[in-house]
Amino acid sequence: MVVDLVVGGRGVFDIEVDGARVFSKHQLDRFPAAGEVATLVAAMPGAP
């Protein structure tokens, strides 16, 4: 599993794992809740 931090601008906050978008602040119009990203990543196929 590859996780990279890419610094951007304009309030973009997207999380991608192995090229798959896991969370997008732009699409949902909110930041993730505590633990939400970990839960989404754990649910991905092939997650440990």
Rosetta constraint file for C-alpha pairs under 8 A:
AtomPair CA 1 CA 17 HARMONIC 6.81 0.50
AtomPair CA 1 CA 18 HARMONIC 6.06 0.50
AtomPair CA 1 CA 47 HARMONIC 7.61 0.50
AtomPair CA 2 CA 17 HARMONIC 5.94 0.50
AtomPair CA 2 CA 18 HARMONIC 5.29 0.50
AtomPair CA 3 CA 16 HARMONIC 7.15 0.50
AtomPair CA 3 CA 17 HARMONIC 5.49 0.50
AtomPair CA 3 CA 18 HARMONIC 6.97 0.50
AtomPair CA 4 CA 16 HARMONIC 7.87 0.50
AtomPair CA 4 CA 17 HARMONIC 7.87 0.50
AtomPair CA 8 CA 12 HARMONIC 6.63 0.50
AtomPair CA 12 CA 25 HARMONIC 6.74 0.50
AtomPair CA 12 CA 26 HARMONIC 6.47 0.50
AtomPair CA 13 CA 24 HARMONIC 6.11 0.50
AtomPair CA 13 CA 25 HARMONIC 5.29 0.50
AtomPair CA 13 CA 26 HARMONIC 7.07 0.50
AtomPair CA 13 CA 31 HARMONIC 7.72 0.50
AtomPair CA 14 CA 21 HARMONIC 7.10 0.50
AtomPair CA 14 CA 22 HARMONIC 7.62 0.50
AtomPair CA 14 CA 23 HARMONIC 5.56 0.50
AtomPair CA 14 CA 24 HARMONIC 4.34 0.50
AtomPair CA 14 CA 25 HARMONIC 6.12 0.50
AtomPair CA 14 CA 26 HARMONIC 7.62 0.50
AtomPair CA 15 CA 21 HARMONIC 5.85 0.50
AtomPair CA 15 CA 22 HARMONIC 5.48 0.50
AtomPair CA 15 CA 23 HARMONIC 5.08 0.50
AtomPair CA 15 CA 24 HARMONIC 6.47 0.50
AtomPair CA 16 CA 20 HARMONIC 5.16 0.50
AtomPair CA 16 CA 21 HARMONIC 4.20 0.50
AtomPair CA 16 CA 22 HARMONIC 5.37 0.50
AtomPair CA 16 CA 23 HARMONIC 7.14 0.50
AtomPair CA 17 CA 21 HARMONIC 6.51 0.50
AtomPair CA 17 CA 22 HARMONIC 6.73 0.50
AtomPair CA 17 CA 41 HARMONIC 7.64 0.50
AtomPair CA 22 CA 37 HARMONIC 7.46 0.50
AtomPair CA 22 CA 40 HARMONIC 6.61 0.50
AtomPair CA 22 CA 41 HARMONIC 7.01 0.50
AtomPair CA 23 CA 32 HARMONIC 7.62 0.50
AtomPair CA 23 CA 37 HARMONIC 7.19 0.50
AtomPair CA 24 CA 28 HARMONIC 6.27 0.50
AtomPair CA 25 CA 29 HARMONIC 5.15 0.50
AtomPair CA 25 CA 30 HARMONIC 5.13 0.50
AtomPair CA 25 CA 31 HARMONIC 5.53 0.50
AtomPair CA 25 CA 32 HARMONIC 7.54 0.50
AtomPair CA 26 CA 30 HARMONIC 7.45 0.50
AtomPair CA 32 CA 36 HARMONIC 5.88 0.50
AtomPair CA 32 CA 37 HARMONIC 6.70 0.50
AtomPair CA 33 CA 37 HARMONIC 7.82 0.50
AtomPair CA 35 CA 39 HARMONIC 6.25 0.50
AtomPair CA 36 CA 40 HARMONIC 6.23 0.50
AtomPair CA 37 CA 41 HARMONIC 6.10 0.50
AtomPair CA 38 CA 42 HARMONIC 6.03 0.50
AtomPair CA 39 CA 43 HARMONIC 6.28 0.50
AtomPair CA 40 CA 44 HARMONIC 6.71 0.50
AtomPair CA 41 CA 47 HARMONIC 7.00 0.50
AtomPair CA 42 CA 47 HARMONIC 5.48 0.50
AtomPair CA 42 CA 48 HARMONIC 7.06 0.50
AtomPair CA 43 CA 47 HARMONIC 6.86 0.50
